Amino acid sequence: MPLAAATAHDYYLAACAAATVLLLLLLIARVRLHPALALCIAGLTLGVASGMPLGQVPLSFAAGVGNLMGHIAIVLALGAVLGRLVASSGGASSLGKVLVEGCHPRGLPWAMLGLGILVGMPVFFEVGLVLLLPIVAETARRSGKPPILVALPVLAGLSIVHAVLPPHPAAMLATSEFHADLGRTMLWGLAVGLPAAALAGPGLEWFLSRFWAKSFSVKGTGFSVKGTGFSVKGTGFSPYINTDQKSRALAPEGGFSDKILPVSPSSVKCDAAPESTGESRPAPAGPIRAAAAILLPVALICLGSWADALAVPTSVFNQILHFIGNANVALLIAVLAALVTLGPHIQIKGSEGLRKLTGESFEPIANVLVILAAAGGLSGILRDSGAAQATVALALGAQMPPLVLAWLLAAVVRVAMGSSTVAMAVAAGILAPMAGHLGVRPEFLVLATGTGSIILSHVNDPGFWMIQSFFKLELKETLSTWTVLETVLSVAGLGMTLALAALR
């Protein structure tokens, strides 16, 4: 719809959509409501303000919740189990040790980047970082560099995977909202994410090591995390990390972290030191098993996406490829395989112990699922009220490229609210109703919103304070490292998305 053809009602609906975003900011940042409650209030308020029949408002909200949960609930649950198995078996630590020890010092930043990406695929940002902290410490000791500089490639890998690769919650939500092909989203997400992470990780590490390293107040290579039981000084560290304590210690009062996947006290443990109980511990899983567990669901999903190119569409083989390439089926296969290959390396007793561990894996994602369910309800209201369609039509009438619009919407919410998940959910909810008419592939919309949702992490983002606490940084040092990294990652990701879209 051209801008000149817009009616007064279109402007009113667009204003309602903008006011909804502002209401979300107020409820979360000022009133300090939980994001799920804020999303529910904002969605229902939008429905009433837009003129929808009152009886239809809760129905549209519920339909939005059901539509989204039907696509992502099982995927997220199975992904949580797989991540827990990789972490608890010691596979992530083994994989990291092989990559770091097998690299020349000049190749260490690239090994750390690859490690962040591999470990970040099945686990959430904070869990991945906790697993890799001992490796960061050892690498910092060898190189004599401040740990935050050594960690930049790891942070870049973990962050970009969290933003653009399903089955991470925000990326999975956007994939579902835009009806994007899951396999292509993952492949193109890697095509966009790898160059962006290379620039924001090893590239930024090289620059800061040469120009800013002397300005850091961090002495030597020691760092600690208060409240987590984790400390690193020289070459030693305490291996037992309680990420429940970490989450409580790092999140500001009344706040939340959209990336945190807290686990129980018996959860993630670094396998650098044996327990002193006298009981023999199983050997940690090897790097090959860990890599296979991580990459198996990726491979199956990609096979499903390219099934028609690999087999005759009507053949039995084609149907099998589509079946195993479904995200739910692929992750179920990966979890069952991991139970067999990684289960014996976890310090638990028998099948009952594995069943208990599997059950505990579901608990940490409850918070994320509720937030995403509420975001789905808001999306349903945006769609049924016409507010999303009016907003996108006005933006297109102003000649703003769709991918830039998607990135900008997510970036504005991210900067204002500090949550990448909520930023991606809001941007996807507004754009999804018109995704088929924007003239770009839905996979690129996922990537644009994902890269926009990680820009400019600052003081309203609990992750910002987590990085500062982990590496004992001053405020200006956190801004000049972590904040710069996230911004470079976001802008470079948008550039790669635009370039890839131009080539398709």
C-alpha positions as CSV (number, residue, x, y, z in Angstrom):
1,M,0.0,0.0,0.0
2,P,1.6,3.3,-1.0
3,L,2.0,5.9,1.7
4,A,-0.4,8.3,0.0
5,A,-3.2,5.6,0.1
6,A,-3.0,5.2,3.8
7,T,-6.2,6.0,5.7
8,A,-6.6,7.6,9.1
9,H,-7.5,4.2,10.5
10,D,-4.2,2.8,9.2
11,Y,-2.3,5.5,11.0
12,Y,-4.3,4.9,14.2
13,L,-3.5,1.1,14.1
14,A,0.2,1.8,13.5
15,A,0.1,4.2,16.5
16,C,-1.5,1.5,18.6
17,A,1.4,-0.9,17.6
18,A,3.9,1.7,18.6
19,A,2.1,2.4,21.8
20,T,2.2,-1.3,22.6
21,V,5.9,-1.4,22.3
22,L,6.2,1.6,24.6
23,L,3.8,0.0,27.1
24,L,6.1,-3.1,27.1
25,L,9.1,-0.9,27.8
26,L,7.3,0.8,30.7
27,L,6.0,-2.4,32.2
28,I,9.3,-4.2,32.0
29,A,11.8,-1.4,32.6
30,R,9.9,0.8,35.0
31,V,7.2,-1.3,36.7
32,R,9.6,-4.3,36.7
33,L,6.9,-6.8,35.7
34,H,8.0,-10.1,34.4
35,P,8.2,-10.1,30.5
36,A,5.4,-12.7,30.3
37,L,3.0,-10.6,32.3
38,A,4.0,-7.5,30.4
39,L,3.4,-9.2,27.0
40,C,0.0,-10.5,28.2
41,I,-1.1,-7.0,29.3
42,A,0.2,-5.3,26.2
43,G,-1.5,-7.8,23.9
44,L,-4.9,-7.6,25.5
45,T,-4.6,-3.8,25.7
46,L,-3.8,-3.6,22.0
47,G,-6.8,-5.7,21.2
48,V,-9.2,-3.4,23.1
49,A,-7.6,-0.2,21.9
50,S,-7.6,-1.3,18.2
51,G,-11.4,-1.8,18.3
52,M,-11.6,-5.6,18.2
53,P,-14.8,-7.1,19.7
54,L,-14.1,-7.7,23.4
55,G,-15.1,-11.4,23.0
56,Q,-12.6,-11.9,20.2
57,V,-9.6,-10.4,22.0
58,P,-8.9,-13.3,24.4
59,L,-9.6,-15.8,21.6
60,S,-7.1,-14.2,19.3
61,F,-4.5,-14.2,22.2
62,A,-5.1,-17.8,22.9
63,A,-4.9,-18.8,19.2
64,G,-1.6,-17.0,19.0
65,V,-0.3,-18.9,22.0
66,G,-1.4,-22.2,20.6
67,N,0.0,-21.6,17.2
68,L,3.4,-20.7,18.4
69,M,3.7,-23.4,21.1
70,G,2.6,-26.0,18.6
71,H,5.7,-25.3,16.6
72,I,8.4,-24.8,19.2
73,A,7.5,-26.3,22.6
74,I,8.8,-29.8,21.9
75,V,11.8,-28.5,20.0
76,L,12.9,-26.4,22.9
77,A,12.3,-29.2,25.4
78,L,14.4,-31.7,23.4
79,G,17.1,-29.1,22.8
80,A,17.4,-28.6,26.6
81,V,17.8,-32.3,27.1
82,L,20.5,-32.6,24.5
83,G,22.4,-29.6,25.9
84,R,22.2,-31.1,29.4
85,L,23.6,-34.4,28.2
86,V,26.5,-32.7,26.3
87,A,27.3,-30.5,29.4
88,S,27.0,-33.2,32.1
89,S,29.0,-35.8,30.2
90,G,32.0,-33.6,30.0
91,G,31.9,-33.7,26.2
92,A,32.0,-29.9,25.8
93,S,35.1,-29.6,27.9
94,S,36.8,-32.4,26.0
95,L,35.9,-30.8,22.7
96,G,37.3,-27.5,23.9
97,K,40.6,-29.0,25.2
98,V,41.3,-30.7,21.9
99,L,40.6,-27.6,19.8
100,V,42.7,-25.3,22.0
101,E,45.7,-27.7,22.6
102,G,45.9,-28.6,18.9
103,C,46.2,-25.0,17.7
104,H,49.1,-22.7,17.2
105,P,48.9,-19.5,19.4
106,R,47.9,-17.5,16.3
107,G,45.1,-19.9,15.6
108,L,43.8,-19.9,19.2
109,P,41.2,-17.1,18.6
110,W,39.8,-19.1,15.6
111,A,39.7,-22.2,17.7
112,M,37.9,-20.4,20.4
113,L,35.4,-19.0,17.9
114,G,34.7,-22.5,16.5
115,L,34.4,-23.8,20.1
116,G,31.8,-21.1,21.0
117,I,29.8,-21.9,17.9
118,L,29.9,-25.7,18.4
119,V,29.1,-25.6,22.1
120,G,26.5,-22.8,21.6
121,M,24.4,-24.9,19.2
122,P,22.8,-27.2,21.8
123,V,23.1,-25.0,25.0
124,F,22.1,-21.5,26.0
125,F,24.5,-18.6,26.2
126,E,25.3,-18.7,29.9
127,V,25.6,-22.4,30.2
128,G,28.0,-22.4,27.2
129,L,30.1,-19.7,28.7
130,V,30.3,-21.4,32.1
131,L,31.4,-24.6,30.4
132,L,34.2,-22.8,28.5
133,L,35.5,-20.5,31.3
134,P,38.2,-23.0,32.3
135,I,39.4,-23.1,28.7
136,V,39.4,-19.3,28.6
137,A,41.4,-19.2,31.8
138,E,44.1,-21.6,30.5
139,T,44.3,-19.8,27.2
140,A,44.7,-16.5,29.0
141,R,47.4,-17.9,31.2
142,R,49.4,-19.2,28.1
143,S,49.1,-16.0,26.2
144,G,49.4,-13.5,29.0
145,K,46.4,-11.5,27.7
146,P,43.5,-10.3,29.8
147,P,40.8,-13.0,29.9
148,I,38.2,-10.8,28.5
149,L,40.2,-10.4,25.3
150,V,40.8,-14.2,25.0
151,A,37.0,-14.7,25.6
152,L,35.9,-12.3,22.8
153,P,35.8,-15.1,20.1
154,V,34.0,-17.4,22.4
155,L,31.4,-14.7,23.2
156,A,31.0,-13.9,19.6
157,G,30.3,-17.6,18.7
158,L,27.9,-18.1,21.6
159,S,26.0,-14.9,20.9
160,I,25.5,-15.3,17.1
161,V,24.4,-18.9,17.5
162,H,21.9,-17.8,20.1
163,A,20.5,-15.1,17.8
164,V,20.2,-16.7,14.4
165,L,20.3,-20.5,14.7
166,P,17.2,-22.6,15.6
167,P,16.4,-24.3,17.9
168,H,17.4,-21.5,20.2
169,P,14.1,-19.9,21.4
170,A,14.1,-16.5,19.7
171,A,15.4,-17.8,16.4
172,M,12.9,-20.7,16.6
173,L,10.1,-18.3,17.4
174,A,10.9,-16.1,14.3
175,T,11.3,-19.1,12.1
176,S,7.8,-20.2,13.1
177,E,6.3,-16.7,12.8
178,F,7.7,-16.1,9.3
179,H,7.0,-19.7,8.2
180,A,10.7,-20.0,7.2
181,D,12.3,-23.2,6.1
182,L,14.2,-24.5,9.1
183,G,17.1,-26.1,7.3
184,R,17.7,-23.1,5.1
185,T,17.5,-20.8,8.1
186,M,20.2,-22.8,9.8
187,L,22.5,-23.0,6.7
188,W,22.0,-19.4,5.8
189,G,22.3,-18.5,9.5
190,L,25.8,-20.0,9.5
191,A,26.6,-18.2,6.2
192,V,25.7,-14.9,7.9
193,G,26.9,-15.7,11.4
194,L,30.4,-17.0,10.7
195,P,31.8,-13.9,8.9
196,A,30.1,-11.6,11.4
197,A,31.5,-13.6,14.3
198,A,34.9,-13.7,12.7
199,L,34.9,-9.9,12.6
200,A,33.5,-9.4,16.1
201,G,35.5,-12.2,17.7
202,P,39.1,-12.8,16.4
203,G,39.0,-9.5,14.5
204,L,38.0,-7.4,17.5
205,E,40.4,-9.4,19.7
206,W,43.3,-8.6,17.4
207,F,42.5,-4.9,17.4
208,L,42.0,-4.6,21.2
209,S,45.1,-6.7,21.9
210,R,47.2,-4.1,20.0
211,F,45.6,-0.9,20.9
212,W,43.6,-1.1,24.1
213,A,45.1,-4.0,26.1
214,K,47.3,-1.8,28.3
215,S,44.2,0.2,29.4
216,F,42.6,-2.7,31.2
217,S,42.6,-2.8,34.9
218,V,42.5,-6.6,34.9
219,K,45.9,-7.7,36.3
220,G,47.5,-11.0,35.1
221,T,45.0,-13.5,33.9
222,G,42.9,-14.2,37.0
223,F,39.2,-13.6,37.2
224,S,36.4,-14.8,39.4
225,V,32.7,-15.1,39.6
226,K,31.3,-14.2,42.9
227,G,28.3,-16.3,44.0
228,T,29.0,-19.1,41.5
229,G,31.7,-21.0,43.3
230,F,34.0,-20.4,40.3
231,S,37.4,-18.7,40.5
232,V,40.4,-18.7,38.4
233,K,43.8,-17.5,39.5
234,G,46.9,-18.6,37.6
235,T,46.2,-22.2,36.5
236,G,43.8,-23.4,39.2
237,F,40.1,-23.1,39.5
238,S,37.2,-24.5,41.4
239,P,35.4,-26.9,39.1
240,Y,31.9,-26.9,40.6
241,I,29.7,-24.3,39.2
242,N,26.1,-23.7,40.4
243,T,24.4,-21.8,37.7
244,D,21.3,-21.3,39.8
245,Q,23.4,-19.2,42.1
246,K,24.9,-17.5,39.1
247,S,21.6,-16.5,37.7
248,R,20.4,-15.1,41.0
249,A,23.6,-13.2,41.6
250,L,23.9,-11.6,38.2
251,A,20.4,-10.6,37.3
252,P,19.4,-7.3,38.8
253,E,16.6,-7.2,41.3
254,G,13.3,-7.8,39.6
255,G,15.1,-8.3,36.3
256,F,15.6,-11.3,34.0
257,S,17.9,-12.6,31.4
258,D,16.4,-13.9,28.2
259,K,19.5,-16.0,27.5
260,I,20.0,-17.6,31.0
261,L,19.1,-21.3,31.2
262,P,19.6,-21.9,34.9
263,V,20.2,-25.5,36.0
264,S,20.0,-27.3,39.2
265,P,23.0,-27.5,41.7
266,S,23.7,-31.0,40.4
267,S,24.0,-29.7,36.9
268,V,26.9,-28.4,34.8
269,K,30.3,-29.3,36.3
270,C,33.7,-28.8,34.8
271,D,35.6,-32.0,34.7
272,A,39.0,-30.7,35.5
273,A,39.2,-32.1,39.0
274,P,37.8,-35.3,40.6
275,E,35.4,-35.3,43.4
276,S,36.9,-36.0,46.8
277,T,34.2,-38.6,47.8
278,G,36.4,-41.6,46.9
279,E,33.9,-42.8,44.3
280,S,35.2,-43.4,40.9
281,R,33.9,-41.0,38.2
282,P,33.3,-42.1,34.7
283,A,35.7,-40.7,32.1
284,P,34.4,-37.6,30.3
285,A,32.9,-38.1,26.8
286,G,35.4,-37.7,24.0
287,P,35.4,-34.8,21.6
288,I,34.2,-36.9,18.7
289,R,31.1,-38.1,20.6
290,A,30.4,-34.5,21.7
291,A,30.7,-33.1,18.2
292,A,28.5,-35.9,16.8
293,A,25.8,-35.3,19.4
294,I,25.8,-31.5,18.6
295,L,25.8,-31.9,14.8
296,L,23.5,-34.9,14.3
297,P,20.2,-32.9,14.6
298,V,21.7,-30.2,12.3
299,A,22.5,-32.7,9.7
300,L,19.1,-34.4,9.9
301,I,17.2,-31.1,9.6
302,C,19.3,-30.1,6.6
303,L,18.6,-33.4,4.9
304,G,14.9,-32.8,5.4
305,S,15.1,-29.3,3.9
306,W,16.9,-30.6,0.8
307,A,15.0,-33.9,0.5
308,D,13.4,-32.9,-2.8
309,A,16.8,-32.3,-4.3
310,L,18.2,-35.6,-3.1
311,A,15.3,-37.9,-3.9
312,V,12.3,-38.1,-6.2
313,P,9.5,-36.2,-4.4
314,T,7.0,-39.1,-4.5
315,S,9.5,-41.8,-3.4
316,V,9.6,-43.6,-0.1
317,F,13.2,-42.3,0.5
318,N,12.0,-38.7,0.0
319,Q,9.3,-39.2,2.6
320,I,11.8,-40.7,5.0
321,L,14.1,-37.7,4.6
322,H,11.2,-35.3,5.2
323,F,10.2,-37.3,8.3
324,I,13.6,-37.4,10.0
325,G,14.3,-33.8,8.9
326,N,11.3,-32.6,10.9
327,A,12.8,-30.6,13.9
328,N,10.9,-32.6,16.5
329,V,11.9,-35.9,15.0
330,A,15.5,-34.9,14.4
331,L,16.0,-33.7,17.9
332,L,14.3,-36.8,19.4
333,I,16.7,-39.0,17.4
334,A,19.6,-36.9,18.6
335,V,18.5,-37.1,22.2
336,L,18.1,-40.9,22.0
337,A,21.5,-41.3,20.4
338,A,23.0,-39.0,23.1
339,L,21.5,-41.0,25.9
340,V,23.3,-44.1,24.5
341,T,26.6,-42.4,23.6
342,L,26.9,-39.8,26.3
343,G,24.8,-41.3,29.1
344,P,27.6,-43.7,30.4
345,H,29.9,-40.8,30.9
346,I,27.6,-39.0,33.3
347,Q,28.0,-39.6,37.0
348,I,24.6,-41.1,37.7
349,K,23.3,-44.5,38.5
350,G,21.5,-46.5,35.9
351,S,18.6,-45.7,33.7
352,E,16.7,-44.2,36.6
353,G,19.4,-41.6,36.9
354,L,19.2,-40.7,33.2
355,R,15.4,-40.4,33.5
356,K,15.8,-38.0,36.4
357,L,18.4,-36.0,34.5
358,T,16.1,-35.8,31.6
359,G,13.2,-34.6,33.7
360,E,15.4,-31.9,35.3
361,S,16.4,-30.7,31.9
362,F,12.8,-29.5,31.3
363,E,12.7,-27.3,34.4
364,P,15.0,-24.5,33.3
365,I,13.1,-23.8,30.1
366,A,9.8,-23.1,31.8
367,N,10.5,-19.4,32.1
368,V,11.5,-19.1,28.4
369,L,8.4,-21.1,27.3
370,V,6.1,-18.8,29.2
371,I,7.7,-15.7,27.7
372,L,7.4,-17.1,24.2
373,A,3.8,-18.2,24.7
374,A,2.9,-14.7,25.8
375,A,4.8,-13.3,22.8
376,G,2.7,-15.6,20.6
377,G,-0.4,-14.2,22.1
378,L,0.7,-10.7,21.4
379,S,1.5,-11.7,17.8
380,G,-2.0,-13.1,17.4
381,I,-3.5,-9.8,18.6
382,L,-1.2,-7.8,16.3
383,R,-2.3,-9.9,13.4
384,D,-6.0,-10.1,14.0
385,S,-6.4,-6.4,14.9
386,G,-4.7,-5.3,11.7
387,A,-2.1,-3.3,13.6
388,A,0.8,-5.3,12.2
389,Q,-0.4,-5.0,8.6
390,A,-0.9,-1.2,8.9
391,T,2.5,-0.7,10.5
392,V,4.3,-2.7,7.8
393,A,2.3,-1.1,5.0
394,L,3.2,2.4,6.2
395,A,6.9,1.4,6.5
396,L,6.9,0.0,3.0
397,G,5.2,3.1,1.8
398,A,8.1,5.1,3.2
399,Q,10.4,3.0,1.0
400,M,12.3,1.4,3.9
401,P,13.8,-2.0,2.8
402,P,12.0,-4.9,4.6
403,L,15.2,-6.4,6.0
404,V,16.4,-3.1,7.3
405,L,12.9,-2.5,8.8
406,A,13.1,-6.0,10.5
407,W,16.6,-5.3,11.9
408,L,15.6,-1.8,13.1
409,L,12.5,-2.9,14.9
410,A,14.4,-5.6,16.8
411,A,17.3,-3.2,17.5
412,V,15.0,-0.5,19.0
413,V,13.3,-3.0,21.3
414,R,16.7,-4.5,22.3
415,V,18.3,-1.2,23.2
416,A,15.2,-0.1,25.1
417,M,14.5,-3.3,26.9
418,G,17.8,-5.2,27.1
419,S,16.2,-8.5,26.0
420,S,17.1,-10.1,22.7
421,T,14.3,-12.7,23.0
422,V,11.6,-10.0,23.5
423,A,13.1,-7.9,20.8
424,M,12.9,-10.7,18.3
425,A,9.4,-11.7,19.4
426,V,8.1,-8.1,19.0
427,A,9.7,-7.6,15.6
428,A,8.5,-10.9,14.3
429,G,5.0,-10.4,15.6
430,I,4.7,-7.1,13.8
431,L,6.2,-8.2,10.5
432,A,4.8,-11.8,10.3
433,P,1.3,-11.0,9.0
434,M,2.9,-9.3,5.9
435,A,5.9,-11.6,5.5
436,G,4.6,-13.1,2.3
437,H,4.2,-9.7,0.7
438,L,7.5,-8.1,1.5
439,G,9.4,-9.5,-1.5
440,V,12.1,-11.3,0.5
441,R,12.5,-14.8,1.6
442,P,11.3,-15.5,5.2
443,E,14.6,-17.0,6.2
444,F,16.3,-13.6,5.7
445,L,13.7,-11.9,7.9
446,V,14.6,-14.4,10.6
447,L,18.3,-13.4,10.2
448,A,17.6,-9.7,10.1
449,T,15.5,-9.7,13.3
450,G,18.0,-12.0,15.0
451,T,21.0,-9.8,14.2
452,G,19.1,-6.7,15.2
453,S,18.1,-8.3,18.6
454,I,21.7,-8.4,19.9
455,I,22.9,-4.9,19.2
456,L,24.3,-2.6,21.9
457,S,24.1,-4.6,25.1
458,H,24.3,-2.1,27.9
459,V,23.2,-1.6,31.5
460,N,19.6,-2.8,31.1
461,D,20.8,-6.2,29.9
462,P,21.6,-8.7,32.7
463,G,24.1,-10.3,30.3
464,F,26.1,-7.1,30.5
465,W,26.5,-7.4,34.3
466,M,27.3,-11.1,33.9
467,I,30.3,-10.3,31.7
468,Q,31.5,-7.5,34.0
469,S,31.3,-9.8,37.0
470,F,32.9,-12.8,35.3
471,F,35.9,-10.9,34.1
472,K,36.2,-8.3,36.9
473,L,35.9,-5.3,34.5
474,E,35.2,-1.7,35.1
475,L,32.1,-0.3,33.5
476,K,34.0,1.5,30.7
477,E,35.9,-1.8,30.0
478,T,32.7,-3.7,29.7
479,L,31.3,-1.1,27.3
480,S,34.5,-1.1,25.2
481,T,34.6,-4.9,24.9
482,W,31.3,-6.7,25.3
483,T,29.1,-3.9,24.1
484,V,31.3,-3.2,21.1
485,L,31.4,-6.9,20.3
486,E,27.6,-7.2,20.3
487,T,27.2,-4.1,18.2
488,V,29.8,-5.2,15.6
489,L,28.2,-8.6,15.5
490,S,24.8,-7.0,14.9
491,V,25.8,-4.6,12.2
492,A,28.1,-7.1,10.4
493,G,25.2,-9.6,10.6
494,L,22.9,-7.2,8.9
495,G,25.4,-6.5,6.2
496,M,25.9,-10.2,5.5
497,T,22.1,-10.8,5.5
498,L,21.7,-8.0,2.9
499,A,24.5,-9.3,0.8
500,L,23.2,-12.9,0.9
501,A,19.7,-11.7,0.0
502,A,21.0,-9.8,-2.9
503,L,22.7,-12.9,-4.3
504,R,19.6,-15.1,-4.0
